[in-house]
Amino acid sequence: MGTGRTLRKESHVRPCKTPAGKARKSAAQRRRLVKFGLGEDEVKIMSDESVRVLVQRPTEVKKMLAKRAAAK
């Protein structure tokens, strides 16, 4: 067994997320969805988790918006 850095690392060394940081990040993600073309009212209603999922897949968001436009 070794006595190197991996055995001395503490789990509490990593900084935890602050509520302000989380709010800042979710607000930025919501703004990004509005830039993709979703309505602001629609994005306000969404939960943080659904916003996060949509931001990860921008091509699917654009396809969804294209289907909506074609339906109208």
Distance bins in CASP14 RR format, pairs under 12 A and 6 or more apart:
PFRMAT RR
TARGET T0000
AUTHOR 0000-0000-0000
RMODE 2
METHOD distances of the structure
MODEL  1
1 7 1 0 0 1 0 0 0 0 0 0 0
2 8 0 0 0 0 0 1 0 0 0 0 0
5 13 0 0 0 0 0 1 0 0 0 0 0
15 21 0 0 0 0 0 1 0 0 0 0 0
16 22 0 0 0 0 0 1 0 0 0 0 0
17 23 0 0 0 0 0 1 0 0 0 0 0
17 24 0 0 0 0 0 1 0 0 0 0 0
17 25 0 0 0 0 1 0 0 0 0 0 0
17 26 0 0 0 0 0 1 0 0 0 0 0
18 24 0 0 0 0 1 0 0 0 0 0 0
18 25 0 0 0 0 0 1 0 0 0 0 0
19 25 0 0 0 0 0 1 0 0 0 0 0
19 26 0 0 0 0 0 1 0 0 0 0 0
20 26 0 0 0 0 0 1 0 0 0 0 0
20 27 0 0 0 0 0 1 0 0 0 0 0
21 27 0 0 0 0 1 0 0 0 0 0 0
21 28 0 0 0 0 1 0 0 0 0 0 0
21 29 0 0 0 0 0 1 0 0 0 0 0
22 28 0 0 0 0 0 1 0 0 0 0 0
22 29 0 0 0 0 0 1 0 0 0 0 0
22 48 0 0 0 0 1 0 0 0 0 0 0
22 52 0 0 0 0 0 1 0 0 0 0 0
23 29 0 0 0 0 0 1 0 0 0 0 0
23 30 0 0 0 0 0 1 0 0 0 0 0
23 48 0 0 0 0 1 0 0 0 0 0 0
24 30 0 0 0 0 0 1 0 0 0 0 0
24 31 0 0 0 0 0 1 0 0 0 0 0
25 31 0 0 0 0 0 1 0 0 0 0 0
25 32 0 0 0 0 0 1 0 0 0 0 0
25 48 0 0 0 0 1 0 0 0 0 0 0
25 51 0 0 0 0 0 1 0 0 0 0 0
25 52 0 0 0 0 1 0 0 0 0 0 0
25 55 0 0 0 0 0 1 0 0 0 0 0
26 32 0 0 0 0 0 1 0 0 0 0 0
26 33 0 0 0 0 0 1 0 0 0 0 0
26 43 0 0 0 0 0 1 0 0 0 0 0
26 44 0 0 0 0 0 1 0 0 0 0 0
26 46 0 0 0 0 0 1 0 0 0 0 0
26 47 0 0 0 0 1 0 0 0 0 0 0
26 48 1 0 1 0 0 0 0 0 0 0 0
26 49 0 0 0 0 1 0 0 0 0 0 0
26 50 0 0 0 0 0 1 0 0 0 0 0
26 51 1 0 0 1 0 0 0 0 0 0 0
26 52 1 0 0 1 0 0 0 0 0 0 0
26 55 0 0 0 0 1 0 0 0 0 0 0
27 33 0 0 0 0 0 1 0 0 0 0 0
27 34 0 0 0 0 0 1 0 0 0 0 0
27 43 0 0 0 0 0 1 0 0 0 0 0
27 44 0 0 0 0 0 1 0 0 0 0 0
27 48 0 0 0 0 0 1 0 0 0 0 0
27 51 0 0 0 0 1 0 0 0 0 0 0
27 55 0 0 0 0 0 1 0 0 0 0 0
28 34 0 0 0 0 0 1 0 0 0 0 0
28 35 0 0 0 0 0 1 0 0 0 0 0
28 48 0 0 0 0 0 1 0 0 0 0 0
28 51 0 0 0 0 0 1 0 0 0 0 0
28 52 0 0 0 0 0 1 0 0 0 0 0
28 55 0 0 0 0 1 0 0 0 0 0 0
29 35 0 0 0 0 0 1 0 0 0 0 0
29 36 0 0 0 0 0 1 0 0 0 0 0
29 38 0 0 0 0 0 1 0 0 0 0 0
29 43 0 0 0 0 1 0 0 0 0 0 0
29 46 0 0 0 0 1 0 0 0 0 0 0
29 47 0 0 0 0 0 1 0 0 0 0 0
29 48 0 0 0 0 1 0 0 0 0 0 0
29 49 0 0 0 0 0 1 0 0 0 0 0
29 50 0 0 0 0 0 1 0 0 0 0 0
29 51 1 0 1 0 0 0 0 0 0 0 0
29 52 1 0 0 1 0 0 0 0 0 0 0
29 53 0 0 0 0 0 1 0 0 0 0 0
29 54 0 0 0 0 1 0 0 0 0 0 0
29 55 1 0 1 0 0 0 0 0 0 0 0
29 56 0 0 0 0 1 0 0 0 0 0 0
29 58 0 0 0 0 0 1 0 0 0 0 0
29 61 0 0 0 0 0 1 0 0 0 0 0
30 36 0 0 0 0 0 1 0 0 0 0 0
30 38 0 0 0 0 1 0 0 0 0 0 0
30 39 0 0 0 0 0 1 0 0 0 0 0
30 40 0 0 0 0 1 0 0 0 0 0 0
30 41 0 0 0 0 0 1 0 0 0 0 0
30 42 0 0 0 0 0 1 0 0 0 0 0
30 43 1 0 1 0 0 0 0 0 0 0 0
30 44 1 0 0 1 0 0 0 0 0 0 0
30 45 0 0 0 0 0 1 0 0 0 0 0
30 46 1 0 0 1 0 0 0 0 0 0 0
30 47 0 0 0 0 0 1 0 0 0 0 0
30 48 0 0 0 0 1 0 0 0 0 0 0
30 50 0 0 0 0 0 1 0 0 0 0 0
30 51 1 0 1 0 0 0 0 0 0 0 0
30 52 0 0 0 0 0 1 0 0 0 0 0
30 54 0 0 0 0 1 0 0 0 0 0 0
30 55 0 0 0 0 1 0 0 0 0 0 0
31 37 0 0 0 0 0 1 0 0 0 0 0
31 38 0 0 0 0 0 1 0 0 0 0 0
31 39 0 0 0 0 0 1 0 0 0 0 0
31 40 0 0 0 0 1 0 0 0 0 0 0
31 43 0 0 0 0 1 0 0 0 0 0 0
31 44 0 0 0 0 0 1 0 0 0 0 0
31 51 0 0 0 0 0 1 0 0 0 0 0
31 55 0 0 0 0 0 1 0 0 0 0 0
32 38 0 0 0 0 1 0 0 0 0 0 0
32 43 0 0 0 0 1 0 0 0 0 0 0
32 51 0 0 0 0 1 0 0 0 0 0 0
32 52 0 0 0 0 0 1 0 0 0 0 0
32 54 0 0 0 0 1 0 0 0 0 0 0
32 55 1 0 1 0 0 0 0 0 0 0 0
32 56 0 0 0 0 0 1 0 0 0 0 0
32 58 0 0 0 0 1 0 0 0 0 0 0
32 61 0 0 0 0 1 0 0 0 0 0 0
33 39 0 0 0 0 1 0 0 0 0 0 0
33 40 0 0 0 0 1 0 0 0 0 0 0
33 41 0 0 0 0 0 1 0 0 0 0 0
33 42 0 0 0 0 1 0 0 0 0 0 0
33 43 1 0 1 0 0 0 0 0 0 0 0
33 44 0 0 0 0 0 1 0 0 0 0 0
33 45 0 0 0 0 0 1 0 0 0 0 0
33 46 0 0 0 0 1 0 0 0 0 0 0
33 48 0 0 0 0 0 1 0 0 0 0 0
33 50 0 0 0 0 1 0 0 0 0 0 0
33 51 1 0 0 1 0 0 0 0 0 0 0
33 52 0 0 0 0 0 1 0 0 0 0 0
33 53 0 0 0 0 0 1 0 0 0 0 0
33 54 1 0 1 0 0 0 0 0 0 0 0
33 55 1 0 0 1 0 0 0 0 0 0 0
33 56 0 0 0 0 0 1 0 0 0 0 0
33 57 0 0 0 0 0 1 0 0 0 0 0
33 58 0 0 0 0 1 0 0 0 0 0 0
33 60 0 0 0 0 0 1 0 0 0 0 0
33 61 1 0 0 1 0 0 0 0 0 0 0
33 62 0 0 0 0 0 1 0 0 0 0 0
33 64 0 0 0 0 0 1 0 0 0 0 0
33 65 0 0 0 0 0 1 0 0 0 0 0
34 40 1 0 1 0 0 0 0 0 0 0 0
34 41 0 0 0 0 0 1 0 0 0 0 0
34 42 0 0 0 0 1 0 0 0 0 0 0
34 43 1 0 1 0 0 0 0 0 0 0 0
34 44 0 0 0 0 1 0 0 0 0 0 0
34 46 0 0 0 0 0 1 0 0 0 0 0
34 51 0 0 0 0 0 1 0 0 0 0 0
34 54 0 0 0 0 0 1 0 0 0 0 0
34 55 0 0 0 0 0 1 0 0 0 0 0
34 61 0 0 0 0 0 1 0 0 0 0 0
34 65 0 0 0 0 0 1 0 0 0 0 0
35 43 0 0 0 0 0 1 0 0 0 0 0
35 55 0 0 0 0 0 1 0 0 0 0 0
35 58 0 0 0 0 1 0 0 0 0 0 0
35 61 0 0 0 0 0 1 0 0 0 0 0
35 62 0 0 0 0 0 1 0 0 0 0 0
35 65 0 0 0 0 0 1 0 0 0 0 0
36 42 0 0 0 0 0 1 0 0 0 0 0
36 43 0 0 0 0 1 0 0 0 0 0 0
36 51 0 0 0 0 0 1 0 0 0 0 0
36 54 0 0 0 0 1 0 0 0 0 0 0
36 55 0 0 0 0 1 0 0 0 0 0 0
36 56 0 0 0 0 0 1 0 0 0 0 0
36 57 0 0 0 0 0 1 0 0 0 0 0
36 58 1 0 0 1 0 0 0 0 0 0 0
36 59 0 0 0 0 1 0 0 0 0 0 0
36 60 0 0 0 0 0 1 0 0 0 0 0
36 61 1 0 1 0 0 0 0 0 0 0 0
36 62 1 0 0 1 0 0 0 0 0 0 0
36 63 0 0 0 0 0 1 0 0 0 0 0
36 64 0 0 0 0 1 0 0 0 0 0 0
36 65 1 0 0 1 0 0 0 0 0 0 0
36 66 0 0 0 0 0 1 0 0 0 0 0
37 43 0 0 0 0 1 0 0 0 0 0 0
37 54 0 0 0 0 0 1 0 0 0 0 0
37 58 0 0 0 0 0 1 0 0 0 0 0
37 61 1 0 0 1 0 0 0 0 0 0 0
37 62 0 0 0 0 1 0 0 0 0 0 0
37 64 0 0 0 0 0 1 0 0 0 0 0
37 65 1 0 1 0 0 0 0 0 0 0 0
37 66 0 0 0 0 0 1 0 0 0 0 0
37 68 0 0 0 0 0 1 0 0 0 0 0
37 69 0 0 0 0 0 1 0 0 0 0 0
38 44 0 0 0 0 0 1 0 0 0 0 0
38 45 0 0 0 0 0 1 0 0 0 0 0
38 46 0 0 0 0 1 0 0 0 0 0 0
38 50 0 0 0 0 0 1 0 0 0 0 0
38 51 0 0 0 0 1 0 0 0 0 0 0
38 54 1 0 0 1 0 0 0 0 0 0 0
38 55 0 0 0 0 0 1 0 0 0 0 0
38 58 0 0 0 0 0 1 0 0 0 0 0
38 61 1 0 0 1 0 0 0 0 0 0 0
38 62 0 0 0 0 0 1 0 0 0 0 0
38 64 0 0 0 0 1 0 0 0 0 0 0
38 65 1 0 0 1 0 0 0 0 0 0 0
38 68 0 0 0 0 1 0 0 0 0 0 0
39 45 0 0 0 0 1 0 0 0 0 0 0
39 46 0 0 0 0 0 1 0 0 0 0 0
39 61 0 0 0 0 0 1 0 0 0 0 0
39 65 0 0 0 0 1 0 0 0 0 0 0
39 68 0 0 0 0 0 1 0 0 0 0 0
40 46 0 0 0 0 0 1 0 0 0 0 0
42 50 0 0 0 0 0 1 0 0 0 0 0
42 51 0 0 0 0 0 1 0 0 0 0 0
42 54 0 0 0 0 0 1 0 0 0 0 0
42 61 0 0 0 0 0 1 0 0 0 0 0
42 64 0 0 0 0 0 1 0 0 0 0 0
42 65 0 0 0 0 0 1 0 0 0 0 0
42 68 0 0 0 0 0 1 0 0 0 0 0
43 50 0 0 0 0 1 0 0 0 0 0 0
43 51 1 0 0 1 0 0 0 0 0 0 0
43 54 0 0 0 0 1 0 0 0 0 0 0
43 55 0 0 0 0 0 1 0 0 0 0 0
43 61 0 0 0 0 0 1 0 0 0 0 0
44 50 0 0 0 0 0 1 0 0 0 0 0
44 51 0 0 0 0 0 1 0 0 0 0 0
45 51 0 0 0 0 0 1 0 0 0 0 0
46 52 0 0 0 0 1 0 0 0 0 0 0
46 53 0 0 0 0 1 0 0 0 0 0 0
46 54 1 0 0 1 0 0 0 0 0 0 0
46 55 0 0 0 0 0 1 0 0 0 0 0
46 61 0 0 0 0 0 1 0 0 0 0 0
47 53 0 0 0 0 1 0 0 0 0 0 0
47 54 0 0 0 0 0 1 0 0 0 0 0
48 54 0 0 0 0 0 1 0 0 0 0 0
48 55 0 0 0 0 0 1 0 0 0 0 0
49 55 0 0 0 0 0 1 0 0 0 0 0
49 56 0 0 0 0 0 1 0 0 0 0 0
50 56 0 0 0 0 0 1 0 0 0 0 0
50 57 0 0 0 0 0 1 0 0 0 0 0
50 61 0 0 0 0 0 1 0 0 0 0 0
51 57 0 0 0 0 0 1 0 0 0 0 0
51 61 0 0 0 0 0 1 0 0 0 0 0
53 60 0 0 0 0 1 0 0 0 0 0 0
53 61 0 0 0 0 1 0 0 0 0 0 0
54 60 1 0 0 1 0 0 0 0 0 0 0
54 61 1 0 1 0 0 0 0 0 0 0 0
54 62 0 0 0 0 0 1 0 0 0 0 0
54 63 0 0 0 0 0 1 0 0 0 0 0
54 64 0 0 0 0 1 0 0 0 0 0 0
54 65 0 0 0 0 0 1 0 0 0 0 0
55 61 0 0 0 0 1 0 0 0 0 0 0
57 63 0 0 0 0 1 0 0 0 0 0 0
57 64 0 0 0 0 1 0 0 0 0 0 0
58 64 0 0 0 0 0 1 0 0 0 0 0
58 65 0 0 0 0 0 1 0 0 0 0 0
59 65 0 0 0 0 0 1 0 0 0 0 0
59 66 0 0 0 0 0 1 0 0 0 0 0
60 66 0 0 0 0 0 1 0 0 0 0 0
60 67 0 0 0 0 0 1 0 0 0 0 0
61 67 0 0 0 0 0 1 0 0 0 0 0
61 68 0 0 0 0 0 1 0 0 0 0 0
62 68 0 0 0 0 0 1 0 0 0 0 0
62 69 0 0 0 0 0 1 0 0 0 0 0
63 69 0 0 0 0 0 1 0 0 0 0 0
63 70 0 0 0 0 0 1 0 0 0 0 0
64 70 0 0 0 0 0 1 0 0 0 0 0
64 71 0 0 0 0 0 1 0 0 0 0 0
65 71 0 0 0 0 0 1 0 0 0 0 0
65 72 0 0 0 0 0 1 0 0 0 0 0
66 72 0 0 0 0 0 1 0 0 0 0 0
END
